[in-house]
Amino acid sequence: MSHVADIEMEVNDLGCLKEAAKAIGLEFVEKSTYKWFGRSVGDYPLPKGFTEADLGKCKYVLQIPGNSKAYEIGVIERKDGKPGYQLLWDFWNKGYGLEDVVGKDGGLLKQSYAVMRAKKEMLRKGYRVNTTKDQAGNVLLAFTE
Amino acid sequence: MAKKILVKVSPTGDVQITTSGYQGSECQTATKDLEKALGAKTSDTPTAEASLQQARHNAEAR
């Protein structure tokens, strides 16, 4: 089975994506293919703008170090022509361990990226930041001038 | 009151931005670049203080 889906997040900074991936235990590598089921069996809609032939191809990969069973996340230039990247993964059977790291629908990766990106932007503008985490797992960033 | 921008990022990746200490639309200017950096999936929540200021502003404008 194959269920390749777009992790819905706007990636406009690869440096932050690298840091975000590292923070949750993934490594960012330059590789032209990402691991997935390997063929589309037509039981799940293709990500918008993608054909079957596009699946599995990418510019960079996010992978779990030392885990050869787990599927991987492909980092692909946006298909709509805008700058930035989109992330695709095969979430069938929880990506054979990948979901445990990135969270359901990639939520923990999205969280980690948003935290890195917000910090980078605000530190660039000269703000100071205090980072805390609450019991529900929310990351709270307090920026002061 | 010190100007502060609070960003709450949930484990599902949802982002909520709250400001305090800013006057009127000043807070939107302060968070504009941040919202752009984070993409469209954010929500702004004005603090009670900001809502009160806006209500006062509206009342004065009448």
N, CA and C atoms of all chains as a GROMACS GRO file, in nm:
protein
  621
    1MET      N    1   0.084  -0.120   0.000
    1MET     CA    2   0.000   0.000   0.000
    1MET      C    3   0.088   0.125   0.000
    2SER      N    4   0.036   0.227  -0.057
    2SER     CA    5   0.111   0.353  -0.055
    2SER      C    6   0.014   0.468  -0.029
    3HIS      N    7   0.053   0.552   0.059
    3HIS     CA    8  -0.027   0.671   0.089
    3HIS      C    9   0.069   0.788   0.100
    4VAL      N   10   0.102   0.846  -0.012
    4VAL     CA   11   0.196   0.957  -0.010
    4VAL      C   12   0.118   1.087   0.007
    5ALA      N   13   0.153   1.162   0.109
    5ALA     CA   14   0.080   1.285   0.139
    5ALA      C   15   0.177   1.400   0.160
    6ASP      N   16   0.124   1.518   0.144
    6ASP     CA   17   0.198   1.642   0.164
    6ASP      C   18   0.188   1.680   0.312
    7ILE      N   19   0.301   1.698   0.378
    7ILE     CA   20   0.298   1.750   0.514
    7ILE      C   21   0.273   1.900   0.501
    8GLU      N   22   0.157   1.945   0.546
    8GLU     CA   23   0.116   2.083   0.516
    8GLU      C   24   0.191   2.185   0.601
    9MET      N   25   0.300   2.231   0.547
    9MET     CA   26   0.375   2.336   0.614
    9MET      C   27   0.449   2.416   0.507
   10GLU      N   28   0.471   2.544   0.537
   10GLU     CA   29   0.538   2.629   0.441
   10GLU      C   30   0.686   2.635   0.477
   11VAL      N   31   0.768   2.573   0.394
   11VAL     CA   32   0.912   2.569   0.421
   11VAL      C   33   0.981   2.671   0.330
   12ASN      N   34   1.028   2.778   0.390
   12ASN     CA   35   1.096   2.881   0.311
   12ASN      C   36   1.238   2.903   0.358
   13ASP      N   37   1.287   2.815   0.448
   13ASP     CA   38   1.422   2.830   0.500
   13ASP      C   39   1.480   2.690   0.527
   14LEU      N   40   1.570   2.647   0.438
   14LEU     CA   41   1.625   2.512   0.453
   14LEU      C   42   1.712   2.498   0.578
   15GLY      N   43   1.780   2.607   0.616
   15GLY     CA   44   1.862   2.604   0.737
   15GLY      C   45   1.777   2.572   0.859
   16CYS      N   46   1.660   2.635   0.868
   16CYS     CA   47   1.569   2.610   0.980
   16CYS      C   48   1.514   2.467   0.973
   17LEU      N   49   1.488   2.419   0.851
   17LEU     CA   50   1.438   2.282   0.837
   17LEU      C   51   1.541   2.182   0.888
   18LYS      N   52   1.668   2.207   0.855
   18LYS     CA   53   1.776   2.120   0.902
   18LYS      C   54   1.780   2.117   1.055
   19GLU      N   55   1.777   2.237   1.114
   19GLU     CA   56   1.782   2.247   1.261
   19GLU      C   57   1.660   2.182   1.324
   20ALA      N   58   1.544   2.206   1.262
   20ALA     CA   59   1.418   2.150   1.315
   20ALA      C   60   1.421   1.998   1.311
   21ALA      N   61   1.472   1.944   1.201
   21ALA     CA   62   1.480   1.799   1.186
   21ALA      C   63   1.574   1.741   1.292
   22LYS      N   64   1.689   1.805   1.308
   22LYS     CA   65   1.789   1.757   1.404
   22LYS      C   66   1.732   1.757   1.546
   23ALA      N   67   1.656   1.861   1.576
   23ALA     CA   68   1.601   1.876   1.712
   23ALA      C   69   1.506   1.762   1.750
   24ILE      N   70   1.443   1.700   1.650
   24ILE     CA   71   1.350   1.590   1.683
   24ILE      C   72   1.410   1.452   1.647
   25GLY      N   73   1.538   1.452   1.608
   25GLY     CA   74   1.605   1.323   1.586
   25GLY      C   75   1.611   1.276   1.442
   26LEU      N   76   1.593   1.368   1.348
   26LEU     CA   77   1.606   1.331   1.206
   26LEU      C   78   1.733   1.391   1.150
   27GLU      N   79   1.782   1.331   1.042
   27GLU     CA   80   1.895   1.396   0.976
   27GLU      C   81   1.854   1.439   0.836
   28PHE      N   82   1.913   1.548   0.793
   28PHE     CA   83   1.885   1.611   0.664
   28PHE      C   84   1.998   1.573   0.571
   29VAL      N   85   1.967   1.505   0.463
   29VAL     CA   86   2.073   1.464   0.370
   29VAL      C   87   2.037   1.504   0.227
   30GLU      N   88   2.139   1.524   0.146
   30GLU     CA   89   2.117   1.556   0.007
   30GLU      C   90   2.106   1.423  -0.067
   31LYS      N   91   1.988   1.394  -0.119
   31LYS     CA   92   1.963   1.265  -0.183
   31LYS      C   93   1.846   1.283  -0.279
   32SER      N   94   1.849   1.219  -0.394
   32SER     CA   95   1.747   1.245  -0.496
   32SER      C   96   1.625   1.153  -0.487
   33THR      N   97   1.627   1.059  -0.395
   33THR     CA   98   1.509   0.973  -0.376
   33THR      C   99   1.484   0.954  -0.227
   34TYR      N  100   1.357   0.942  -0.191
   34TYR     CA  101   1.321   0.913  -0.052
   34TYR      C  102   1.251   0.777  -0.047
   35LYS      N  103   1.266   0.709   0.063
   35LYS     CA  104   1.212   0.574   0.076
   35LYS      C  105   1.061   0.577   0.099
   36TRP      N  106   0.987   0.503   0.020
   36TRP     CA  107   0.842   0.488   0.037
   36TRP      C  108   0.806   0.350  -0.013
   37PHE      N  109   0.676   0.321  -0.032
   37PHE     CA  110   0.635   0.188  -0.077
   37PHE      C  111   0.696   0.154  -0.213
   38GLY      N  112   0.711   0.256  -0.296
   38GLY     CA  113   0.780   0.234  -0.423
   38GLY      C  114   0.693   0.238  -0.546
   39ARG      N  115   0.563   0.218  -0.527
   39ARG     CA  116   0.471   0.233  -0.641
   39ARG      C  117   0.334   0.270  -0.588
   40SER      N  118   0.263   0.349  -0.667
   40SER     CA  119   0.131   0.391  -0.626
   40SER      C  120   0.031   0.284  -0.670
   41VAL      N  121  -0.052   0.240  -0.576
   41VAL     CA  122  -0.151   0.138  -0.612
   41VAL      C  123  -0.290   0.202  -0.630
   42GLY      N  124  -0.294   0.333  -0.631
   42GLY     CA  125  -0.417   0.404  -0.663
   42GLY      C  126  -0.524   0.403  -0.556
   43ASP      N  127  -0.487   0.371  -0.433
   43ASP     CA  128  -0.587   0.368  -0.325
   43ASP      C  129  -0.589   0.496  -0.244
   44TYR      N  130  -0.514   0.595  -0.288
   44TYR     CA  131  -0.508   0.721  -0.213
   44TYR      C  132  -0.476   0.832  -0.314
   45PRO      N  133  -0.544   0.948  -0.302
   45PRO     CA  134  -0.519   1.054  -0.400
   45PRO      C  135  -0.373   1.101  -0.398
   46LEU      N  136  -0.323   1.134  -0.515
   46LEU     CA  137  -0.186   1.185  -0.523
   46LEU      C  138  -0.182   1.327  -0.466
   47PRO      N  139  -0.068   1.367  -0.408
   47PRO     CA  140  -0.058   1.505  -0.362
   47PRO      C  141  -0.080   1.601  -0.478
   48LYS      N  142  -0.141   1.716  -0.450
   48LYS     CA  143  -0.178   1.813  -0.553
   48LYS      C  144  -0.056   1.854  -0.637
   49GLY      N  145  -0.071   1.844  -0.768
   49GLY     CA  146   0.035   1.886  -0.858
   49GLY      C  147   0.136   1.777  -0.890
   50PHE      N  148   0.120   1.659  -0.830
   50PHE     CA  149   0.216   1.551  -0.851
   50PHE      C  150   0.156   1.440  -0.938
   51THR      N  151   0.243   1.379  -1.018
   51THR     CA  152   0.202   1.261  -1.093
   51THR      C  153   0.265   1.139  -1.026
   52GLU      N  154   0.224   1.023  -1.068
   52GLU     CA  155   0.283   0.899  -1.013
   52GLU      C  156   0.435   0.898  -1.034
   53ALA      N  157   0.475   0.949  -1.151
   53ALA     CA  158   0.618   0.948  -1.185
   53ALA      C  159   0.702   1.037  -1.092
   54ASP      N  160   0.636   1.136  -1.030
   54ASP     CA  161   0.708   1.227  -0.941
   54ASP      C  162   0.736   1.164  -0.804
   55LEU      N  163   0.655   1.066  -0.768
   55LEU     CA  164   0.665   1.012  -0.631
   55LEU      C  165   0.801   0.944  -0.611
   56GLY      N  166   0.858   0.967  -0.494
   56GLY     CA  167   0.987   0.908  -0.462
   56GLY      C  168   1.106   0.995  -0.501
   57LYS      N  169   1.079   1.100  -0.581
   57LYS     CA  170   1.189   1.187  -0.625
   57LYS      C  171   1.192   1.314  -0.540
   58CYS      N  172   1.311   1.361  -0.511
   58CYS     CA  173   1.321   1.479  -0.424
   58CYS      C  174   1.457   1.545  -0.440
   59LYS      N  175   1.477   1.650  -0.364
   59LYS     CA  176   1.606   1.720  -0.366
   59LYS      C  177   1.687   1.687  -0.240
   60TYR      N  178   1.614   1.676  -0.129
   60TYR     CA  179   1.677   1.641  -0.001
   60TYR      C  180   1.587   1.540   0.069
   61VAL      N  181   1.644   1.475   0.170
   61VAL     CA  182   1.568   1.373   0.245
   61VAL      C  183   1.583   1.397   0.395
   62LEU      N  184   1.474   1.375   0.466
   62LEU     CA  185   1.480   1.371   0.613
   62LEU      C  186   1.464   1.226   0.652
   63GLN      N  187   1.561   1.173   0.726
   63GLN     CA  188   1.558   1.031   0.759
   63GLN      C  189   1.594   1.008   0.905
   64ILE      N  190   1.553   0.891   0.954
   64ILE     CA  191   1.590   0.854   1.091
   64ILE      C  192   1.727   0.787   1.084
   65PRO      N  193   1.827   0.845   1.150
   65PRO     CA  194   1.961   0.786   1.140
   65PRO      C  195   1.963   0.641   1.190
   66GLY      N  196   2.025   0.555   1.114
   66GLY     CA  197   2.043   0.415   1.155
   66GLY      C  198   1.918   0.329   1.146
   67ASN      N  199   1.811   0.383   1.089
   67ASN     CA  200   1.688   0.303   1.077
   67ASN      C  201   1.659   0.278   0.929
   68SER      N  202   1.695   0.163   0.881
   68SER     CA  203   1.680   0.134   0.737
   68SER      C  204   1.540   0.087   0.702
   69LYS      N  205   1.458   0.055   0.805
   69LYS     CA  206   1.321   0.008   0.778
   69LYS      C  207   1.224   0.125   0.757
   70ALA      N  208   1.250   0.233   0.828
   70ALA     CA  209   1.154   0.345   0.826
   70ALA      C  210   1.151   0.414   0.690
   71TYR      N  211   1.031   0.459   0.651
   71TYR     CA  212   1.020   0.542   0.533
   71TYR      C  213   1.086   0.678   0.562
   72GLU      N  214   1.100   0.757   0.455
   72GLU     CA  215   1.169   0.886   0.468
   72GLU      C  216   1.080   0.999   0.416
   73ILE      N  217   1.119   1.121   0.447
   73ILE     CA  218   1.045   1.238   0.398
   73ILE      C  219   1.124   1.301   0.284
   74GLY      N  220   1.058   1.324   0.173
   74GLY     CA  221   1.122   1.390   0.060
   74GLY      C  222   1.100   1.540   0.066
   75VAL      N  223   1.206   1.615   0.045
   75VAL     CA  224   1.198   1.762   0.042
   75VAL      C  225   1.206   1.802  -0.106
   76ILE      N  226   1.098   1.862  -0.153
   76ILE     CA  227   1.082   1.887  -0.296
   76ILE      C  228   1.051   2.034  -0.321
   77GLU      N  229   1.108   2.089  -0.426
   77GLU     CA  230   1.076   2.228  -0.460
   77GLU      C  231   0.927   2.238  -0.492
   78ARG      N  232   0.865   2.346  -0.448
   78ARG     CA  233   0.720   2.360  -0.462
   78ARG      C  234   0.674   2.346  -0.606
   79LYS      N  235   0.564   2.277  -0.621
   79LYS     CA  236   0.511   2.251  -0.755
   79LYS      C  237   0.432   2.369  -0.812
   80ASP      N  238   0.397   2.465  -0.725
   80ASP     CA  239   0.317   2.577  -0.774
   80ASP      C  240   0.403   2.692  -0.828
   81GLY      N  241   0.534   2.670  -0.834
   81GLY     CA  242   0.624   2.771  -0.889
   81GLY      C  243   0.669   2.877  -0.790
   82LYS      N  244   0.610   2.877  -0.671
   82LYS     CA  245   0.650   2.975  -0.570
   82LYS      C  246   0.781   2.927  -0.504
   83PRO      N  247   0.856   3.020  -0.444
   83PRO     CA  248   0.979   2.975  -0.379
   83PRO      C  249   0.949   2.890  -0.256
   84GLY      N  250   1.042   2.804  -0.222
   84GLY     CA  251   1.022   2.720  -0.103
   84GLY      C  252   1.006   2.573  -0.138
   85TYR      N  253   0.981   2.496  -0.035
   85TYR     CA  254   0.978   2.350  -0.049
   85TYR      C  255   0.852   2.292   0.012
   86GLN      N  256   0.817   2.175  -0.037
   86GLN     CA  257   0.711   2.099   0.028
   86GLN      C  258   0.765   1.962   0.064
   87LEU      N  259   0.701   1.901   0.162
   87LEU     CA  260   0.750   1.774   0.214
   87LEU      C  261   0.650   1.663   0.186
   88LEU      N  262   0.699   1.553   0.130
   88LEU     CA  263   0.612   1.439   0.102
   88LEU      C  264   0.661   1.316   0.178
   89TRP      N  265   0.564   1.237   0.221
   89TRP     CA  266   0.601   1.110   0.285
   89TRP      C  267   0.490   1.009   0.265
   90ASP      N  268   0.528   0.884   0.273
   90ASP     CA  269   0.432   0.774   0.266
   90ASP      C  270   0.399   0.736   0.410
   91PHE      N  271   0.276   0.770   0.451
   91PHE     CA  272   0.242   0.749   0.593
   91PHE      C  273   0.175   0.614   0.618
   92TRP      N  274   0.175   0.526   0.515
   92TRP     CA  275   0.117   0.393   0.534
   92TRP      C  276   0.189   0.321   0.648
   93ASN      N  277   0.109   0.255   0.734
   93ASN     CA  278   0.164   0.183   0.850
   93ASN      C  279   0.256   0.273   0.934
   94LYS      N  280   0.214   0.401   0.942
   94LYS     CA  281   0.288   0.503   1.019
   94LYS      C  282   0.432   0.520   0.969
   95GLY      N  283   0.447   0.495   0.840
   95GLY     CA  284   0.580   0.515   0.781
   95GLY      C  285   0.686   0.425   0.844
   96TYR      N  286   0.642   0.310   0.897
   96TYR     CA  287   0.734   0.211   0.958
   96TYR      C  288   0.827   0.275   1.061
   97GLY      N  289   0.769   0.355   1.146
   97GLY     CA  290   0.846   0.417   1.254
   97GLY      C  291   0.866   0.567   1.238
   98LEU      N  292   0.843   0.616   1.117
   98LEU     CA  293   0.866   0.760   1.093
   98LEU      C  294   0.768   0.847   1.171
   99GLU      N  295   0.642   0.803   1.178
   99GLU     CA  296   0.540   0.882   1.249
   99GLU      C  297   0.573   0.896   1.398
  100ASP      N  298   0.639   0.796   1.455
  100ASP     CA  299   0.676   0.805   1.597
  100ASP      C  300   0.770   0.923   1.621
  101VAL      N  301   0.846   0.959   1.520
  101VAL     CA  302   0.942   1.070   1.534
  101VAL      C  303   0.880   1.204   1.493
  102VAL      N  304   0.806   1.204   1.382
  102VAL     CA  305   0.755   1.333   1.331
  102VAL      C  306   0.614   1.366   1.380
  103GLY      N  307   0.549   1.270   1.445
  103GLY     CA  308   0.413   1.293   1.494
  103GLY      C  309   0.309   1.269   1.386
  104LYS      N  310   0.183   1.262   1.428
  104LYS     CA  311   0.074   1.242   1.333
  104LYS      C  312   0.068   1.360   1.236
  105ASP      N  313   0.057   1.328   1.109
  105ASP     CA  314   0.056   1.432   1.003
  105ASP      C  315   0.182   1.521   1.007
  106GLY      N  316   0.286   1.469   1.067
  106GLY     CA  317   0.411   1.547   1.073
  106GLY      C  318   0.406   1.661   1.173
  107GLY      N  319   0.313   1.656   1.267
  107GLY     CA  320   0.290   1.767   1.361
  107GLY      C  321   0.414   1.810   1.438
  108LEU      N  322   0.492   1.714   1.485
  108LEU     CA  323   0.609   1.751   1.566
  108LEU      C  324   0.718   1.816   1.481
  109LEU      N  325   0.726   1.774   1.354
  109LEU     CA  326   0.821   1.839   1.263
  109LEU      C  327   0.774   1.981   1.232
  110LYS      N  328   0.643   1.996   1.212
  110LYS     CA  329   0.587   2.130   1.187
  110LYS      C  330   0.615   2.220   1.306
  111GLN      N  331   0.594   2.166   1.426
  111GLN     CA  332   0.617   2.244   1.548
  111GLN      C  333   0.763   2.287   1.558
  112SER      N  334   0.852   2.191   1.537
  112SER     CA  335   0.995   2.219   1.549
  112SER      C  336   1.038   2.324   1.446
  113TYR      N  337   0.986   2.313   1.324
  113TYR     CA  338   1.022   2.409   1.219
  113TYR      C  339   0.969   2.549   1.253
  114ALA      N  340   0.845   2.556   1.297
  114ALA     CA  341   0.785   2.686   1.330
  114ALA      C  342   0.863   2.754   1.442
  115VAL      N  343   0.906   2.677   1.541
  115VAL     CA  344   0.984   2.733   1.652
  115VAL      C  345   1.117   2.790   1.601
  116MET      N  346   1.187   2.710   1.520
  116MET     CA  347   1.316   2.756   1.465
  116MET      C  348   1.298   2.880   1.378
  117ARG      N  349   1.195   2.877   1.296
  117ARG     CA  350   1.174   2.987   1.200
  117ARG      C  351   1.134   3.116   1.271
  118ALA      N  352   1.048   3.102   1.372
  118ALA     CA  353   1.006   3.221   1.449
  118ALA      C  354   1.126   3.282   1.522
  119LYS      N  355   1.207   3.196   1.584
  119LYS     CA  356   1.325   3.246   1.656
  119LYS      C  357   1.419   3.318   1.561
  120LYS      N  358   1.446   3.256   1.447
  120LYS     CA  359   1.540   3.316   1.352
  120LYS      C  360   1.492   3.454   1.308
  121GLU      N  361   1.364   3.463   1.276
  121GLU     CA  362   1.310   3.590   1.227
  121GLU      C  363   1.316   3.700   1.334
  122MET      N  364   1.278   3.663   1.456
  122MET     CA  365   1.271   3.765   1.560
  122MET      C  366   1.410   3.802   1.614
  123LEU      N  367   1.501   3.706   1.619
  123LEU     CA  368   1.638   3.739   1.662
  123LEU      C  369   1.704   3.830   1.559
  124ARG      N  370   1.671   3.807   1.431
  124ARG     CA  371   1.722   3.893   1.324
  124ARG      C  372   1.677   4.037   1.345
  125LYS      N  373   1.557   4.053   1.400
  125LYS     CA  374   1.503   4.187   1.422
  125LYS      C  375   1.545   4.247   1.556
  126GLY      N  376   1.629   4.173   1.627
  126GLY     CA  377   1.684   4.226   1.751
  126GLY      C  378   1.606   4.194   1.878
  127TYR      N  379   1.508   4.106   1.868
  127TYR     CA  380   1.430   4.068   1.987
  127TYR      C  381   1.509   3.966   2.070
  128ARG      N  382   1.476   3.959   2.198
  128ARG     CA  383   1.528   3.854   2.285
  128ARG      C  384   1.418   3.750   2.301
  129VAL      N  385   1.455   3.627   2.328
  129VAL     CA  386   1.352   3.523   2.337
  129VAL      C  387   1.369   3.438   2.463
  130ASN      N  388   1.255   3.405   2.521
  130ASN     CA  389   1.252   3.310   2.633
  130ASN      C  390   1.164   3.193   2.589
  131THR      N  391   1.219   3.072   2.593
  131THR     CA  392   1.145   2.954   2.544
  131THR      C  393   1.104   2.864   2.660
  132THR      N  394   0.976   2.827   2.663
  132THR     CA  395   0.928   2.732   2.764
  132THR      C  396   0.836   2.631   2.695
  133LYS      N  397   0.803   2.526   2.766
  133LYS     CA  398   0.712   2.425   2.711
  133LYS      C  399   0.608   2.393   2.818
  134ASP      N  400   0.482   2.388   2.779
  134ASP     CA  401   0.380   2.357   2.880
  134ASP      C  402   0.350   2.207   2.883
  135GLN      N  403   0.262   2.167   2.976
  135GLN     CA  404   0.235   2.024   2.996
  135GLN      C  405   0.166   1.960   2.876
  136ALA      N  406   0.097   2.041   2.796
  136ALA     CA  407   0.027   1.988   2.678
  136ALA      C  408   0.121   1.972   2.558
  137GLY      N  409   0.247   2.012   2.577
  137GLY     CA  410   0.344   1.998   2.469
  137GLY      C  411   0.355   2.120   2.380
  138ASN      N  412   0.284   2.228   2.415
  138ASN     CA  413   0.296   2.352   2.337
  138ASN      C  414   0.431   2.418   2.368
  139VAL      N  415   0.496   2.469   2.267
  139VAL     CA  416   0.618   2.548   2.289
  139VAL      C  417   0.578   2.694   2.292
  140LEU      N  418   0.620   2.764   2.397
  140LEU     CA  419   0.583   2.905   2.415
  140LEU      C  420   0.707   2.991   2.400
  141LEU      N  421   0.701   3.081   2.304
  141LEU     CA  422   0.814   3.171   2.280
  141LEU      C  423   0.771   3.312   2.320
  142ALA      N  424   0.844   3.372   2.410
  142ALA     CA  425   0.813   3.510   2.451
  142ALA      C  426   0.923   3.600   2.399
  143PHE      N  427   0.888   3.686   2.304
  143PHE     CA  428   0.985   3.778   2.244
  143PHE      C  429   0.968   3.917   2.303
  144THR      N  430   1.080   3.975   2.344
  144THR     CA  431   1.077   4.112   2.395
  144THR      C  432   1.181   4.194   2.320
  145GLU      N  433   1.152   4.324   2.307
  145GLU     CA  434   1.243   4.411   2.230
  145GLU      C  435   1.368   4.442   2.312
  146MET      N  436   0.407   4.969   2.989
  146MET     CA  437   0.405   4.822   2.979
  146MET      C  438   0.501   4.776   2.869
  147ALA      N  439   0.581   4.674   2.900
  147ALA     CA  440   0.680   4.625   2.804
  147ALA      C  441   0.610   4.561   2.684
  148LYS      N  442   0.667   4.584   2.568
  148LYS     CA  443   0.611   4.527   2.446
  148LYS      C  444   0.657   4.382   2.435
  149LYS      N  445   0.560   4.297   2.411
  149LYS     CA  446   0.592   4.154   2.408
  149LYS      C  447   0.514   4.085   2.298
  150ILE      N  448   0.579   3.991   2.229
  150ILE     CA  449   0.511   3.908   2.129
  150ILE      C  450   0.522   3.764   2.177
  151LEU      N  451   0.409   3.701   2.195
  151LEU     CA  452   0.406   3.562   2.242
  151LEU      C  453   0.365   3.471   2.127
  152VAL      N  454   0.443   3.367   2.106
  152VAL     CA  455   0.412   3.271   1.999
  152VAL      C  456   0.394   3.134   2.064
  153LYS      N  457   0.276   3.077   2.039
  153LYS     CA  458   0.247   2.944   2.095
  153LYS      C  459   0.240   2.846   1.978
  154VAL      N  460   0.325   2.742   1.983
  154VAL     CA  461   0.328   2.644   1.874
  154VAL      C  462   0.285   2.509   1.932
  155SER      N  463   0.175   2.457   1.881
  155SER     CA  464   0.120   2.332   1.935
  155SER      C  465   0.193   2.212   1.877
  156PRO      N  466   0.176   2.094   1.938
  156PRO     CA  467   0.241   1.973   1.885
  156PRO      C  468   0.186   1.930   1.748
  157THR      N  469   0.080   1.995   1.702
  157THR     CA  470   0.031   1.966   1.567
  157THR      C  471   0.083   2.071   1.467
  158GLY      N  472   0.159   2.166   1.518
  158GLY     CA  473   0.220   2.267   1.431
  158GLY      C  474   0.139   2.394   1.417
  159ASP      N  475   0.024   2.402   1.484
  159ASP     CA  476  -0.056   2.525   1.476
  159ASP      C  477   0.013   2.637   1.554
  160VAL      N  478   0.006   2.756   1.498
  160VAL     CA  479   0.076   2.870   1.558
  160VAL      C  480  -0.024   2.978   1.598
  161GLN      N  481  -0.009   3.028   1.719
  161GLN     CA  482  -0.095   3.136   1.766
  161GLN      C  483  -0.003   3.250   1.812
  162ILE      N  484  -0.030   3.369   1.761
  162ILE     CA  485   0.053   3.484   1.797
  162ILE      C  486  -0.030   3.583   1.879
  163THR      N  487   0.024   3.622   1.992
  163THR     CA  488  -0.044   3.718   2.080
  163THR      C  489   0.053   3.832   2.110
  164THR      N  490   0.001   3.952   2.116
  164THR     CA  491   0.089   4.064   2.149
  164THR      C  492   0.038   4.135   2.273
  165SER      N  493   0.128   4.200   2.343
  165SER     CA  494   0.085   4.285   2.455
  165SER      C  495   0.177   4.406   2.462
  166GLY      N  496   0.121   4.515   2.508
  166GLY     CA  497   0.199   4.638   2.524
  166GLY      C  498   0.206   4.725   2.400
  167TYR      N  499   0.148   4.679   2.290
  167TYR     CA  500   0.151   4.758   2.167
  167TYR      C  501   0.026   4.845   2.159
  168GLN      N  502   0.038   4.959   2.093
  168GLN     CA  503  -0.075   5.052   2.077
  168GLN      C  504  -0.142   5.029   1.942
  169GLY      N  505  -0.273   5.007   1.944
  169GLY     CA  506  -0.351   4.997   1.820
  169GLY      C  507  -0.294   4.901   1.717
  170SER      N  508  -0.278   4.951   1.594
  170SER     CA  509  -0.233   4.865   1.485
  170SER      C  510  -0.081   4.841   1.485
  171GLU      N  511  -0.012   4.900   1.584
  171GLU     CA  512   0.133   4.883   1.596
  171GLU      C  513   0.170   4.734   1.607
  172CYS      N  514   0.082   4.658   1.671
  172CYS     CA  515   0.111   4.516   1.691
  172CYS      C  516   0.112   4.440   1.558
  173GLN      N  517   0.022   4.482   1.465
  173GLN     CA  518   0.018   4.414   1.336
  173GLN      C  519   0.146   4.439   1.257
  174THR      N  520   0.198   4.560   1.271
  174THR     CA  521   0.325   4.594   1.204
  174THR      C  522   0.437   4.508   1.264
  175ALA      N  523   0.435   4.494   1.396
  175ALA     CA  524   0.541   4.419   1.465
  175ALA      C  525   0.541   4.271   1.428
  176THR      N  526   0.424   4.216   1.399
  176THR     CA  527   0.416   4.072   1.373
  176THR      C  528   0.410   4.036   1.225
  177LYS      N  529   0.404   4.138   1.140
  177LYS     CA  530   0.387   4.113   0.995
  177LYS      C  531   0.496   4.021   0.938
  178ASP      N  532   0.623   4.053   0.965
  178ASP     CA  533   0.733   3.973   0.911
  178ASP      C  534   0.734   3.832   0.971
  179LEU      N  535   0.696   3.824   1.097
  179LEU     CA  536   0.691   3.694   1.163
  179LEU      C  537   0.586   3.605   1.098
  180GLU      N  538   0.470   3.662   1.072
  180GLU     CA  539   0.363   3.586   1.007
  180GLU      C  540   0.404   3.542   0.867
  181LYS      N  541   0.475   3.630   0.798
  181LYS     CA  542   0.521   3.596   0.663
  181LYS      C  543   0.621   3.481   0.670
  182ALA      N  544   0.711   3.486   0.766
  182ALA     CA  545   0.812   3.380   0.781
  182ALA      C  546   0.747   3.246   0.812
  183LEU      N  547   0.641   3.250   0.889
  183LEU     CA  548   0.576   3.125   0.932
  183LEU      C  549   0.473   3.075   0.832
  184GLY      N  550   0.438   3.157   0.734
  184GLY     CA  551   0.339   3.114   0.638
  184GLY      C  552   0.200   3.151   0.682
  185ALA      N  553   0.103   3.107   0.605
  185ALA     CA  554  -0.035   3.153   0.626
  185ALA      C  555  -0.106   3.088   0.743
  186LYS      N  556  -0.055   2.975   0.793
  186LYS     CA  557  -0.133   2.901   0.892
  186LYS      C  558  -0.107   2.948   1.034
  187THR      N  559  -0.134   3.076   1.057
  187THR     CA  560  -0.120   3.130   1.192
  187THR      C  561  -0.250   3.197   1.231
  188SER      N  562  -0.270   3.220   1.358
  188SER     CA  563  -0.386   3.297   1.400
  188SER      C  564  -0.342   3.404   1.498
  189ASP      N  565  -0.395   3.521   1.479
  189ASP     CA  566  -0.364   3.634   1.567
  189ASP      C  567  -0.469   3.644   1.675
  190THR      N  568  -0.425   3.661   1.798
  190THR     CA  569  -0.521   3.682   1.905
  190THR      C  570  -0.485   3.811   1.976
  191PRO      N  571  -0.566   3.916   1.958
  191PRO     CA  572  -0.536   4.037   2.033
  191PRO      C  573  -0.563   4.015   2.182
  192THR      N  574  -0.484   4.072   2.265
  192THR     CA  575  -0.508   4.057   2.408
  192THR      C  576  -0.632   4.138   2.446
  193ALA      N  577  -0.682   4.115   2.566
  193ALA     CA  578  -0.799   4.190   2.614
  193ALA      C  579  -0.769   4.339   2.610
  194GLU      N  580  -0.644   4.371   2.645
  194GLU     CA  581  -0.602   4.511   2.646
  194GLU      C  582  -0.614   4.572   2.506
  195ALA      N  583  -0.568   4.496   2.404
  195ALA     CA  584  -0.574   4.546   2.267
  195ALA      C  585  -0.718   4.562   2.222
  196SER      N  586  -0.804   4.467   2.260
  196SER     CA  587  -0.946   4.476   2.223
  196SER      C  588  -1.010   4.598   2.286
  197LEU      N  589  -0.973   4.624   2.411
  197LEU     CA  590  -1.027   4.738   2.484
  197LEU      C  591  -0.983   4.868   2.416
  198GLN      N  592  -0.855   4.872   2.378
  198GLN     CA  593  -0.803   4.991   2.309
  198GLN      C  594  -0.877   5.014   2.178
  199GLN      N  595  -0.903   4.904   2.105
  199GLN     CA  596  -0.971   4.916   1.976
  199GLN      C  597  -1.114   4.966   1.998
  200ALA      N  598  -1.181   4.914   2.103
  200ALA     CA  599  -1.317   4.956   2.133
  200ALA      C  600  -1.321   5.105   2.167
  201ARG      N  601  -1.221   5.149   2.245
  201ARG     CA  602  -1.212   5.292   2.282
  201ARG      C  603  -1.192   5.376   2.156
  202HIS      N  604  -1.102   5.325   2.070
  202HIS     CA  605  -1.071   5.396   1.946
  202HIS      C  606  -1.197   5.410   1.861
  203ASN      N  607  -1.272   5.300   1.849
  203ASN     CA  608  -1.396   5.302   1.771
  203ASN      C  609  -1.497   5.400   1.829
  204ALA      N  610  -1.507   5.399   1.964
  204ALA     CA  611  -1.603   5.487   2.031
  204ALA      C  612  -1.567   5.634   2.008
  205GLU      N  613  -1.436   5.662   2.014
  205GLU     CA  614  -1.390   5.800   1.993
  205GLU      C  615  -1.413   5.846   1.849
  206ALA      N  616  -1.405   5.750   1.758
  206ALA     CA  617  -1.419   5.784   1.615
  206ALA      C  618  -1.562   5.818   1.578
  207ARG      N  619  -1.658   5.777   1.663
  207ARG     CA  620  -1.800   5.801   1.630
  207ARG      C  621  -1.840   5.946   1.650
   0.00000   0.00000   0.00000
